[in-house]
Amino acid sequence: MDPFEKVRFRIRSTVKRSNSHLKDWLLPSKLMVRGYSKITFCFMTGVDCLAALKILQYFILPLLERST
């Protein structure tokens, strides 16, 4: 692979992993609501939870492990 394809592949695999995690663990399998605002709220809550999990995983937990 040329360098441009390597960078593109790395970004694409990161996005695929995050979408998979969001779909499998943080969003309901069926949405029983109507309305754009309710669905947007549900999806954005899942995205916020995913961001919070990653912040914990990469920034807070390593600091806690180092301090003990």
PQR file of N, CA, C, O and H, with PARSE charges and radii, in Angstrom:
ATOM      1  N   MET A   1       0.838  -1.184   0.000 -0.4000 1.5000
ATOM      2  CA  MET A   1       0.000   0.000   0.000 -0.0000 2.0000
ATOM      3  C   MET A   1       0.883   1.247   0.000  0.5500 1.7000
ATOM      4  O   MET A   1       1.936   1.284   0.637 -0.5500 1.4000
ATOM      5  N   ASP A   2       0.441   2.236  -0.709 -0.4000 1.5000
ATOM      6  CA  ASP A   2       1.158   3.506  -0.660 -0.0000 2.0000
ATOM      7  C   ASP A   2       0.765   4.264   0.618  0.5500 1.7000
ATOM      8  O   ASP A   2      -0.241   3.917   1.237 -0.5500 1.4000
ATOM      9  H   ASP A   2      -0.415   2.206  -1.226  0.4000 1.0000
ATOM     10  N   PRO A   3       1.516   5.269   1.022 -0.5600 1.5000
ATOM     11  CA  PRO A   3       1.257   5.963   2.296  0.2800 2.0000
ATOM     12  C   PRO A   3      -0.148   6.560   2.398  0.5500 1.7000
ATOM     13  O   PRO A   3      -0.747   6.550   3.473 -0.5500 1.4000
ATOM     14  N   PHE A   4      -0.674   7.077   1.291 -0.4000 1.5000
ATOM     15  CA  PHE A   4      -2.016   7.648   1.335 -0.0000 2.0000
ATOM     16  C   PHE A   4      -3.049   6.581   1.653  0.5500 1.7000
ATOM     17  O   PHE A   4      -3.975   6.827   2.426 -0.5500 1.4000
ATOM     18  H   PHE A   4      -0.187   7.084   0.418  0.4000 1.0000
ATOM     19  N   GLU A   5      -2.902   5.403   1.069 -0.4000 1.5000
ATOM     20  CA  GLU A   5      -3.852   4.322   1.340 -0.0000 2.0000
ATOM     21  C   GLU A   5      -3.741   3.828   2.777  0.5500 1.7000
ATOM     22  O   GLU A   5      -4.752   3.459   3.375 -0.5500 1.4000
ATOM     23  H   GLU A   5      -2.150   5.203   0.441  0.4000 1.0000
ATOM     24  N   LYS A   6      -2.543   3.812   3.342 -0.4000 1.5000
ATOM     25  CA  LYS A   6      -2.381   3.392   4.736 -0.0000 2.0000
ATOM     26  C   LYS A   6      -3.114   4.334   5.684  0.5500 1.7000
ATOM     27  O   LYS A   6      -3.791   3.891   6.612 -0.5500 1.4000
ATOM     28  H   LYS A   6      -1.722   4.111   2.857  0.4000 1.0000
ATOM     29  N   VAL A   7      -2.975   5.634   5.444 -0.4000 1.5000
ATOM     30  CA  VAL A   7      -3.665   6.612   6.293 -0.0000 2.0000
ATOM     31  C   VAL A   7      -5.169   6.475   6.140  0.5500 1.7000
ATOM     32  O   VAL A   7      -5.906   6.509   7.125 -0.5500 1.4000
ATOM     33  H   VAL A   7      -2.425   5.994   4.690  0.4000 1.0000
ATOM     34  N   ARG A   8      -5.618   6.322   4.911 -0.4000 1.5000
ATOM     35  CA  ARG A   8      -7.055   6.180   4.655 -0.0000 2.0000
ATOM     36  C   ARG A   8      -7.601   4.904   5.302  0.5500 1.7000
ATOM     37  O   ARG A   8      -8.690   4.923   5.876 -0.5500 1.4000
ATOM     38  H   ARG A   8      -5.019   6.295   4.110  0.4000 1.0000
ATOM     39  N   PHE A   9      -6.863   3.810   5.217 -0.4000 1.5000
ATOM     40  CA  PHE A   9      -7.292   2.551   5.812 -0.0000 2.0000
ATOM     41  C   PHE A   9      -7.377   2.672   7.328  0.5500 1.7000
ATOM     42  O   PHE A   9      -8.322   2.169   7.935 -0.5500 1.4000
ATOM     43  H   PHE A   9      -5.978   3.795   4.751  0.4000 1.0000
ATOM     44  N   ARG A  10      -6.388   3.343   7.954 -0.4000 1.5000
ATOM     45  CA  ARG A  10      -6.392   3.505   9.407 -0.0000 2.0000
ATOM     46  C   ARG A  10      -7.601   4.326   9.858  0.5500 1.7000
ATOM     47  O   ARG A  10      -8.258   3.983  10.841 -0.5500 1.4000
ATOM     48  H   ARG A  10      -5.620   3.752   7.461  0.4000 1.0000
ATOM     49  N   ILE A  11      -7.891   5.404   9.140 -0.4000 1.5000
ATOM     50  CA  ILE A  11      -9.046   6.235   9.492 -0.0000 2.0000
ATOM     51  C   ILE A  11     -10.342   5.459   9.280  0.5500 1.7000
ATOM     52  O   ILE A  11     -11.250   5.507  10.110 -0.5500 1.4000
ATOM     53  H   ILE A  11      -7.357   5.683   8.341  0.4000 1.0000
ATOM     54  N   ARG A  12     -10.417   4.751   8.172 -0.4000 1.5000
ATOM     55  CA  ARG A  12     -11.636   4.008   7.855 -0.0000 2.0000
ATOM     56  C   ARG A  12     -11.885   2.899   8.869  0.5500 1.7000
ATOM     57  O   ARG A  12     -13.029   2.688   9.271 -0.5500 1.4000
ATOM     58  H   ARG A  12      -9.680   4.711   7.497  0.4000 1.0000
ATOM     59  N   SER A  13     -10.844   2.186   9.291 -0.4000 1.5000
ATOM     60  CA  SER A  13     -11.038   1.117  10.262 -0.0000 2.0000
ATOM     61  C   SER A  13     -11.442   1.678  11.619  0.5500 1.7000
ATOM     62  O   SER A  13     -12.211   1.042  12.340 -0.5500 1.4000
ATOM     63  H   SER A  13      -9.915   2.358   8.964  0.4000 1.0000
ATOM     64  N   THR A  14     -10.942   2.847  11.981 -0.4000 1.5000
ATOM     65  CA  THR A  14     -11.348   3.483  13.236 -0.0000 2.0000
ATOM     66  C   THR A  14     -12.824   3.840  13.213  0.5500 1.7000
ATOM     67  O   THR A  14     -13.539   3.625  14.193 -0.5500 1.4000
ATOM     68  H   THR A  14     -10.317   3.364  11.396  0.4000 1.0000
ATOM     69  N   VAL A  15     -13.272   4.378  12.107 -0.4000 1.5000
ATOM     70  CA  VAL A  15     -14.684   4.746  11.976 -0.0000 2.0000
ATOM     71  C   VAL A  15     -15.562   3.502  11.999  0.5500 1.7000
ATOM     72  O   VAL A  15     -16.621   3.499  12.625 -0.5500 1.4000
ATOM     73  H   VAL A  15     -12.692   4.553  11.312  0.4000 1.0000
ATOM     74  N   LYS A  16     -15.128   2.450  11.323 -0.4000 1.5000
ATOM     75  CA  LYS A  16     -15.910   1.206  11.322 -0.0000 2.0000
ATOM     76  C   LYS A  16     -16.004   0.602  12.715  0.5500 1.7000
ATOM     77  O   LYS A  16     -17.062   0.112  13.109 -0.5500 1.4000
ATOM     78  H   LYS A  16     -14.267   2.452  10.814  0.4000 1.0000
ATOM     79  N   ARG A  17     -14.902   0.633  13.466 -0.4000 1.5000
ATOM     80  CA  ARG A  17     -14.936   0.092  14.829 -0.0000 2.0000
ATOM     81  C   ARG A  17     -15.874   0.896  15.720  0.5500 1.7000
ATOM     82  O   ARG A  17     -16.628   0.327  16.509 -0.5500 1.4000
ATOM     83  H   ARG A  17     -14.043   1.031  13.147  0.4000 1.0000
ATOM     84  N   SER A  18     -15.828   2.218  15.592 -0.4000 1.5000
ATOM     85  CA  SER A  18     -16.702   3.033  16.443 -0.0000 2.0000
ATOM     86  C   SER A  18     -18.167   2.862  16.059  0.5500 1.7000
ATOM     87  O   SER A  18     -19.028   2.810  16.937 -0.5500 1.4000
ATOM     88  H   SER A  18     -15.216   2.681  14.951  0.4000 1.0000
ATOM     89  N   ASN A  19     -18.464   2.774  14.777 -0.4000 1.5000
ATOM     90  CA  ASN A  19     -19.849   2.530  14.360 -0.0000 2.0000
ATOM     91  C   ASN A  19     -20.341   1.172  14.841  0.5500 1.7000
ATOM     92  O   ASN A  19     -21.491   1.041  15.259 -0.5500 1.4000
ATOM     93  H   ASN A  19     -17.765   2.816  14.064  0.4000 1.0000
ATOM     94  N   SER A  20     -19.486   0.170  14.784 -0.4000 1.5000
ATOM     95  CA  SER A  20     -19.858  -1.157  15.243 -0.0000 2.0000
ATOM     96  C   SER A  20     -20.125  -1.151  16.749  0.5500 1.7000
ATOM     97  O   SER A  20     -21.109  -1.734  17.204 -0.5500 1.4000
ATOM     98  H   SER A  20     -18.552   0.276  14.444  0.4000 1.0000
ATOM     99  N   HIS A  21     -19.267  -0.505  17.515 -0.4000 1.5000
ATOM    100  CA  HIS A  21     -19.462  -0.429  18.959 -0.0000 2.0000
ATOM    101  C   HIS A  21     -20.754   0.315  19.297  0.5500 1.7000
ATOM    102  O   HIS A  21     -21.507  -0.086  20.184 -0.5500 1.4000
ATOM    103  H   HIS A  21     -18.467  -0.032  17.145  0.4000 1.0000
ATOM    104  N   LEU A  22     -20.985   1.382  18.585 -0.4000 1.5000
ATOM    105  CA  LEU A  22     -22.201   2.163  18.798 -0.0000 2.0000
ATOM    106  C   LEU A  22     -23.438   1.323  18.495  0.5500 1.7000
ATOM    107  O   LEU A  22     -24.399   1.327  19.264 -0.5500 1.4000
ATOM    108  H   LEU A  22     -20.373   1.708  17.865  0.4000 1.0000
ATOM    109  N   LYS A  23     -23.412   0.620  17.398 -0.4000 1.5000
ATOM    110  CA  LYS A  23     -24.562  -0.176  16.977 -0.0000 2.0000
ATOM    111  C   LYS A  23     -24.790  -1.377  17.893  0.5500 1.7000
ATOM    112  O   LYS A  23     -25.930  -1.680  18.242 -0.5500 1.4000
ATOM    113  H   LYS A  23     -22.631   0.617  16.773  0.4000 1.0000
ATOM    114  N   ASP A  24     -23.723  -2.056  18.282 -0.4000 1.5000
ATOM    115  CA  ASP A  24     -23.870  -3.287  19.055 -0.0000 2.0000
ATOM    116  C   ASP A  24     -24.154  -3.059  20.531  0.5500 1.7000
ATOM    117  O   ASP A  24     -24.870  -3.852  21.143 -0.5500 1.4000
ATOM    118  H   ASP A  24     -22.797  -1.810  17.999  0.4000 1.0000
ATOM    119  N   TRP A  25     -23.613  -1.997  21.120 -0.4000 1.5000
ATOM    120  CA  TRP A  25     -23.688  -1.849  22.563 -0.0000 2.0000
ATOM    121  C   TRP A  25     -24.444  -0.630  23.064  0.5500 1.7000
ATOM    122  O   TRP A  25     -24.951  -0.656  24.185 -0.5500 1.4000
ATOM    123  H   TRP A  25     -23.031  -1.353  20.623  0.4000 1.0000
ATOM    124  N   LEU A  26     -24.539   0.428  22.285 -0.4000 1.5000
ATOM    125  CA  LEU A  26     -25.062   1.670  22.849 -0.0000 2.0000
ATOM    126  C   LEU A  26     -26.403   2.124  22.279  0.5500 1.7000
ATOM    127  O   LEU A  26     -27.031   3.017  22.847 -0.5500 1.4000
ATOM    128  H   LEU A  26     -24.127   0.449  21.374  0.4000 1.0000
ATOM    129  N   LEU A  27     -26.849   1.548  21.199 -0.4000 1.5000
ATOM    130  CA  LEU A  27     -28.128   1.947  20.618 -0.0000 2.0000
ATOM    131  C   LEU A  27     -29.125   0.800  20.719  0.5500 1.7000
ATOM    132  O   LEU A  27     -28.743  -0.367  20.634 -0.5500 1.4000
ATOM    133  H   LEU A  27     -26.339   0.823  20.737  0.4000 1.0000
ATOM    134  N   PRO A  28     -30.387   1.125  20.898 -0.5600 1.5000
ATOM    135  CA  PRO A  28     -31.387   0.060  20.944  0.2800 2.0000
ATOM    136  C   PRO A  28     -31.536  -0.597  19.577  0.5500 1.7000
ATOM    137  O   PRO A  28     -31.289   0.023  18.542 -0.5500 1.4000
ATOM    138  N   SER A  29     -31.946  -1.867  19.591 -0.4000 1.5000
ATOM    139  CA  SER A  29     -32.103  -2.572  18.320 -0.0000 2.0000
ATOM    140  C   SER A  29     -33.306  -2.051  17.536  0.5500 1.7000
ATOM    141  O   SER A  29     -33.310  -2.072  16.306 -0.5500 1.4000
ATOM    142  H   SER A  29     -32.147  -2.371  20.431  0.4000 1.0000
ATOM    143  N   LYS A  30     -34.312  -1.591  18.247 -0.4000 1.5000
ATOM    144  CA  LYS A  30     -35.491  -1.003  17.587 -0.0000 2.0000
ATOM    145  C   LYS A  30     -35.809   0.330  18.254  0.5500 1.7000
ATOM    146  O   LYS A  30     -35.799   0.446  19.480 -0.5500 1.4000
ATOM    147  H   LYS A  30     -34.309  -1.574  19.247  0.4000 1.0000
ATOM    148  N   LEU A  31     -36.085   1.313  17.441 -0.4000 1.5000
ATOM    149  CA  LEU A  31     -36.514   2.606  17.968 -0.0000 2.0000
ATOM    150  C   LEU A  31     -38.023   2.703  17.813  0.5500 1.7000
ATOM    151  O   LEU A  31     -38.549   2.633  16.702 -0.5500 1.4000
ATOM    152  H   LEU A  31     -36.092   1.218  16.446  0.4000 1.0000
ATOM    153  N   MET A  32     -38.706   2.862  18.920 -0.4000 1.5000
ATOM    154  CA  MET A  32     -40.161   2.921  18.899 -0.0000 2.0000
ATOM    155  C   MET A  32     -40.656   4.348  19.129  0.5500 1.7000
ATOM    156  O   MET A  32     -41.632   4.562  19.847 -0.5500 1.4000
ATOM    157  H   MET A  32     -38.279   2.919  19.822  0.4000 1.0000
ATOM    158  N   VAL A  33     -39.990   5.307  18.527 -0.4000 1.5000
ATOM    159  CA  VAL A  33     -40.391   6.699  18.660 -0.0000 2.0000
ATOM    160  C   VAL A  33     -40.584   7.288  17.271  0.5500 1.7000
ATOM    161  O   VAL A  33     -40.086   6.760  16.277 -0.5500 1.4000
ATOM    162  H   VAL A  33     -39.196   5.133  17.944  0.4000 1.0000
ATOM    163  N   ARG A  34     -41.299   8.364  17.228 -0.4000 1.5000
ATOM    164  CA  ARG A  34     -41.486   9.105  15.982 -0.0000 2.0000
ATOM    165  C   ARG A  34     -40.938  10.503  16.169  0.5500 1.7000
ATOM    166  O   ARG A  34     -40.960  11.068  17.262 -0.5500 1.4000
ATOM    167  H   ARG A  34     -41.703   8.793  18.036  0.4000 1.0000
ATOM    168  N   GLY A  35     -40.460  11.025  15.100 -0.4000 1.5000
ATOM    169  CA  GLY A  35     -39.989  12.398  15.145 -0.0000 2.0000
ATOM    170  C   GLY A  35     -38.481  12.476  15.051  0.5500 1.7000
ATOM    171  O   GLY A  35     -37.742  11.710  15.668 -0.5500 1.4000
ATOM    172  H   GLY A  35     -40.442  10.566  14.212  0.4000 1.0000
ATOM    173  N   TYR A  36     -38.065  13.433  14.254 -0.4000 1.5000
ATOM    174  CA  TYR A  36     -36.635  13.628  14.014 -0.0000 2.0000
ATOM    175  C   TYR A  36     -35.899  13.975  15.286  0.5500 1.7000
ATOM    176  O   TYR A  36     -34.791  13.485  15.509 -0.5500 1.4000
ATOM    177  H   TYR A  36     -38.666  14.055  13.752  0.4000 1.0000
ATOM    178  N   SER A  37     -36.481  14.803  16.122 -0.4000 1.5000
ATOM    179  CA  SER A  37     -35.778  15.256  17.329 -0.0000 2.0000
ATOM    180  C   SER A  37     -35.595  14.119  18.330  0.5500 1.7000
ATOM    181  O   SER A  37     -34.563  14.059  18.998 -0.5500 1.4000
ATOM    182  H   SER A  37     -37.380  15.201  15.941  0.4000 1.0000
ATOM    183  N   LYS A  38     -36.566  13.218  18.451 -0.4000 1.5000
ATOM    184  CA  LYS A  38     -36.441  12.103  19.388 -0.0000 2.0000
ATOM    185  C   LYS A  38     -35.392  11.099  18.919  0.5500 1.7000
ATOM    186  O   LYS A  38     -34.620  10.584  19.727 -0.5500 1.4000
ATOM    187  H   LYS A  38     -37.405  13.267  17.908  0.4000 1.0000
ATOM    188  N   ILE A  39     -35.363  10.825  17.634 -0.4000 1.5000
ATOM    189  CA  ILE A  39     -34.379   9.891  17.094 -0.0000 2.0000
ATOM    190  C   ILE A  39     -32.983  10.494  17.175  0.5500 1.7000
ATOM    191  O   ILE A  39     -32.024   9.802  17.517 -0.5500 1.4000
ATOM    192  H   ILE A  39     -35.991  11.245  16.978  0.4000 1.0000
ATOM    193  N   THR A  40     -32.868  11.777  16.863 -0.4000 1.5000
ATOM    194  CA  THR A  40     -31.580  12.448  16.968 -0.0000 2.0000
ATOM    195  C   THR A  40     -31.076  12.432  18.403  0.5500 1.7000
ATOM    196  O   THR A  40     -29.885  12.229  18.641 -0.5500 1.4000
ATOM    197  H   THR A  40     -33.647  12.339  16.585  0.4000 1.0000
ATOM    198  N   PHE A  41     -31.971  12.643  19.357 -0.4000 1.5000
ATOM    199  CA  PHE A  41     -31.592  12.595  20.760 -0.0000 2.0000
ATOM    200  C   PHE A  41     -31.053  11.218  21.136  0.5500 1.7000
ATOM    201  O   PHE A  41     -30.046  11.112  21.835 -0.5500 1.4000
ATOM    202  H   PHE A  41     -32.938  12.808  19.164  0.4000 1.0000
ATOM    203  N   CYS A  42     -31.720  10.169  20.674 -0.4000 1.5000
ATOM    204  CA  CYS A  42     -31.296   8.806  20.983 -0.0000 2.0000
ATOM    205  C   CYS A  42     -29.909   8.524  20.404  0.5500 1.7000
ATOM    206  O   CYS A  42     -29.052   7.974  21.096 -0.5500 1.4000
ATOM    207  H   CYS A  42     -32.538  10.255  20.106  0.4000 1.0000
ATOM    208  N   PHE A  43     -29.685   8.890  19.163 -0.4000 1.5000
ATOM    209  CA  PHE A  43     -28.392   8.647  18.538 -0.0000 2.0000
ATOM    210  C   PHE A  43     -27.280   9.490  19.170  0.5500 1.7000
ATOM    211  O   PHE A  43     -26.177   8.994  19.398 -0.5500 1.4000
ATOM    212  H   PHE A  43     -30.381   9.337  18.601  0.4000 1.0000
ATOM    213  N   MET A  44     -27.564  10.730  19.444 -0.4000 1.5000
ATOM    214  CA  MET A  44     -26.537  11.590  20.027 -0.0000 2.0000
ATOM    215  C   MET A  44     -26.209  11.185  21.463  0.5500 1.7000
ATOM    216  O   MET A  44     -25.075  11.365  21.906 -0.5500 1.4000
ATOM    217  H   MET A  44     -28.460  11.133  19.258  0.4000 1.0000
ATOM    218  N   THR A  45     -27.173  10.644  22.192 -0.4000 1.5000
ATOM    219  CA  THR A  45     -26.898  10.108  23.518 -0.0000 2.0000
ATOM    220  C   THR A  45     -25.930   8.935  23.413  0.5500 1.7000
ATOM    221  O   THR A  45     -25.011   8.811  24.223 -0.5500 1.4000
ATOM    222  H   THR A  45     -28.095  10.497  21.833  0.4000 1.0000
ATOM    223  N   GLY A  46     -26.134   8.074  22.418 -0.4000 1.5000
ATOM    224  CA  GLY A  46     -25.209   6.972  22.190 -0.0000 2.0000
ATOM    225  C   GLY A  46     -23.821   7.457  21.819  0.5500 1.7000
ATOM    226  O   GLY A  46     -22.826   6.906  22.291 -0.5500 1.4000
ATOM    227  H   GLY A  46     -26.881   8.174  21.761  0.4000 1.0000
ATOM    228  N   VAL A  47     -23.740   8.476  20.983 -0.4000 1.5000
ATOM    229  CA  VAL A  47     -22.442   9.035  20.594 -0.0000 2.0000
ATOM    230  C   VAL A  47     -21.749   9.665  21.797  0.5500 1.7000
ATOM    231  O   VAL A  47     -20.537   9.514  21.957 -0.5500 1.4000
ATOM    232  H   VAL A  47     -24.548   8.923  20.599  0.4000 1.0000
ATOM    233  N   ASP A  48     -22.493  10.364  22.641 -0.4000 1.5000
ATOM    234  CA  ASP A  48     -21.919  10.959  23.850 -0.0000 2.0000
ATOM    235  C   ASP A  48     -21.402   9.881  24.798  0.5500 1.7000
ATOM    236  O   ASP A  48     -20.336  10.038  25.394 -0.5500 1.4000
ATOM    237  H   ASP A  48     -23.477  10.486  22.511  0.4000 1.0000
ATOM    238  N   CYS A  49     -22.147   8.792  24.940 -0.4000 1.5000
ATOM    239  CA  CYS A  49     -21.701   7.690  25.797 -0.0000 2.0000
ATOM    240  C   CYS A  49     -20.431   7.057  25.248  0.5500 1.7000
ATOM    241  O   CYS A  49     -19.522   6.727  26.010 -0.5500 1.4000
ATOM    242  H   CYS A  49     -23.013   8.665  24.457  0.4000 1.0000
ATOM    243  N   LEU A  50     -20.363   6.886  23.931 -0.4000 1.5000
ATOM    244  CA  LEU A  50     -19.161   6.327  23.315 -0.0000 2.0000
ATOM    245  C   LEU A  50     -17.961   7.247  23.546  0.5500 1.7000
ATOM    246  O   LEU A  50     -16.867   6.769  23.845 -0.5500 1.4000
ATOM    247  H   LEU A  50     -21.102   7.154  23.313  0.4000 1.0000
ATOM    248  N   ALA A  51     -18.154   8.535  23.412 -0.4000 1.5000
ATOM    249  CA  ALA A  51     -17.067   9.490  23.665 -0.0000 2.0000
ATOM    250  C   ALA A  51     -16.629   9.429  25.124  0.5500 1.7000
ATOM    251  O   ALA A  51     -15.433   9.469  25.414 -0.5500 1.4000
ATOM    252  H   ALA A  51     -19.043   8.922  23.170  0.4000 1.0000
ATOM    253  N   ALA A  52     -17.580   9.335  26.036 -0.4000 1.5000
ATOM    254  CA  ALA A  52     -17.236   9.253  27.459 -0.0000 2.0000
ATOM    255  C   ALA A  52     -16.469   7.966  27.760  0.5500 1.7000
ATOM    256  O   ALA A  52     -15.515   7.987  28.537 -0.5500 1.4000
ATOM    257  H   ALA A  52     -18.551   9.303  25.800  0.4000 1.0000
ATOM    258  N   LEU A  53     -16.868   6.865  27.164 -0.4000 1.5000
ATOM    259  CA  LEU A  53     -16.153   5.603  27.360 -0.0000 2.0000
ATOM    260  C   LEU A  53     -14.717   5.688  26.857  0.5500 1.7000
ATOM    261  O   LEU A  53     -13.799   5.199  27.515 -0.5500 1.4000
ATOM    262  H   LEU A  53     -17.644   6.848  26.533  0.4000 1.0000
ATOM    263  N   LYS A  54     -14.519   6.305  25.702 -0.4000 1.5000
ATOM    264  CA  LYS A  54     -13.178   6.410  25.149 -0.0000 2.0000
ATOM    265  C   LYS A  54     -12.303   7.360  25.960  0.5500 1.7000
ATOM    266  O   LYS A  54     -11.103   7.125  26.101 -0.5500 1.4000
ATOM    267  H   LYS A  54     -15.265   6.703  25.168  0.4000 1.0000
ATOM    268  N   ILE A  55     -12.887   8.424  26.492 -0.4000 1.5000
ATOM    269  CA  ILE A  55     -12.132   9.324  27.365 -0.0000 2.0000
ATOM    270  C   ILE A  55     -11.702   8.585  28.625  0.5500 1.7000
ATOM    271  O   ILE A  55     -10.562   8.720  29.070 -0.5500 1.4000
ATOM    272  H   ILE A  55     -13.862   8.615  26.377  0.4000 1.0000
ATOM    273  N   LEU A  56     -12.607   7.811  29.194 -0.4000 1.5000
ATOM    274  CA  LEU A  56     -12.247   7.009  30.359 -0.0000 2.0000
ATOM    275  C   LEU A  56     -11.153   6.008  30.028  0.5500 1.7000
ATOM    276  O   LEU A  56     -10.196   5.851  30.786 -0.5500 1.4000
ATOM    277  H   LEU A  56     -13.533   7.702  28.833  0.4000 1.0000
ATOM    278  N   GLN A  57     -11.294   5.336  28.902 -0.4000 1.5000
ATOM    279  CA  GLN A  57     -10.372   4.279  28.511 -0.0000 2.0000
ATOM    280  C   GLN A  57      -8.965   4.807  28.263  0.5500 1.7000
ATOM    281  O   GLN A  57      -7.989   4.186  28.684 -0.5500 1.4000
ATOM    282  H   GLN A  57     -12.071   5.463  28.286  0.4000 1.0000
ATOM    283  N   TYR A  58      -8.851   5.932  27.592 -0.4000 1.5000
ATOM    284  CA  TYR A  58      -7.538   6.393  27.166 -0.0000 2.0000
ATOM    285  C   TYR A  58      -6.899   7.439  28.068  0.5500 1.7000
ATOM    286  O   TYR A  58      -5.679   7.600  28.037 -0.5500 1.4000
ATOM    287  H   TYR A  58      -9.644   6.437  27.250  0.4000 1.0000
ATOM    288  N   PHE A  59      -7.681   8.154  28.869 -0.4000 1.5000
ATOM    289  CA  PHE A  59      -7.102   9.237  29.657 -0.0000 2.0000
ATOM    290  C   PHE A  59      -7.209   9.025  31.159  0.5500 1.7000
ATOM    291  O   PHE A  59      -6.232   9.237  31.877 -0.5500 1.4000
ATOM    292  H   PHE A  59      -8.672   8.023  28.894  0.4000 1.0000
ATOM    293  N   ILE A  60      -8.360   8.615  31.644 -0.4000 1.5000
ATOM    294  CA  ILE A  60      -8.567   8.571  33.091 -0.0000 2.0000
ATOM    295  C   ILE A  60      -8.075   7.256  33.695  0.5500 1.7000
ATOM    296  O   ILE A  60      -7.380   7.273  34.711 -0.5500 1.4000
ATOM    297  H   ILE A  60      -9.153   8.443  31.060  0.4000 1.0000
ATOM    298  N   LEU A  61      -8.418   6.125  33.094 -0.4000 1.5000
ATOM    299  CA  LEU A  61      -7.999   4.843  33.657 -0.0000 2.0000
ATOM    300  C   LEU A  61      -6.481   4.659  33.668  0.5500 1.7000
ATOM    301  O   LEU A  61      -5.963   4.137  34.655 -0.5500 1.4000
ATOM    302  H   LEU A  61      -8.982   6.111  32.269  0.4000 1.0000
ATOM    303  N   PRO A  62      -5.737   5.056  32.633 -0.5600 1.5000
ATOM    304  CA  PRO A  62      -4.272   4.938  32.748  0.2800 2.0000
ATOM    305  C   PRO A  62      -3.682   5.769  33.888  0.5500 1.7000
ATOM    306  O   PRO A  62      -2.713   5.346  34.519 -0.5500 1.4000
ATOM    307  N   LEU A  63      -4.251   6.943  34.157 -0.4000 1.5000
ATOM    308  CA  LEU A  63      -3.776   7.742  35.283 -0.0000 2.0000
ATOM    309  C   LEU A  63      -4.059   7.059  36.618  0.5500 1.7000
ATOM    310  O   LEU A  63      -3.231   7.094  37.528 -0.5500 1.4000
ATOM    311  H   LEU A  63      -5.038   7.286  33.644  0.4000 1.0000
ATOM    312  N   LEU A  64      -5.231   6.440  36.728 -0.4000 1.5000
ATOM    313  CA  LEU A  64      -5.576   5.740  37.962 -0.0000 2.0000
ATOM    314  C   LEU A  64      -4.689   4.516  38.170  0.5500 1.7000
ATOM    315  O   LEU A  64      -4.294   4.217  39.296 -0.5500 1.4000
ATOM    316  H   LEU A  64      -5.903   6.412  35.989  0.4000 1.0000
ATOM    317  N   GLU A  65      -4.376   3.803  37.077 -0.4000 1.5000
ATOM    318  CA  GLU A  65      -3.527   2.626  37.194 -0.0000 2.0000
ATOM    319  C   GLU A  65      -2.098   3.016  37.576  0.5500 1.7000
ATOM    320  O   GLU A  65      -1.439   2.289  38.320 -0.5500 1.4000
ATOM    321  H   GLU A  65      -4.697   4.046  36.162  0.4000 1.0000
ATOM    322  N   ARG A  66      -1.624   4.131  37.084 -0.4000 1.5000
ATOM    323  CA  ARG A  66      -0.279   4.601  37.411 -0.0000 2.0000
ATOM    324  C   ARG A  66      -0.169   5.034  38.868  0.5500 1.7000
ATOM    325  O   ARG A  66       0.873   4.855  39.497 -0.5500 1.4000
ATOM    326  H   ARG A  66      -2.159   4.722  36.480  0.4000 1.0000
ATOM    327  N   SER A  67      -1.243   5.603  39.399 -0.4000 1.5000
ATOM    328  CA  SER A  67      -1.192   6.133  40.763 -0.0000 2.0000
ATOM    329  C   SER A  67      -1.274   5.050  41.826  0.5500 1.7000
ATOM    330  O   SER A  67      -0.882   5.288  42.968 -0.5500 1.4000
ATOM    331  H   SER A  67      -2.090   5.749  38.888  0.4000 1.0000
ATOM    332  N   THR A  68      -1.776   3.860  41.482 -0.4000 1.5000
ATOM    333  CA  THR A  68      -1.893   2.813  42.496 -0.0000 2.0000
ATOM    334  C   THR A  68      -0.726   1.888  42.485  0.5500 1.7000
ATOM    335  O   THR A  68      -0.673   0.951  43.281 -0.5500 1.4000
ATOM    336  H   THR A  68      -2.094   3.667  40.554  0.4000 1.0000
TER
END
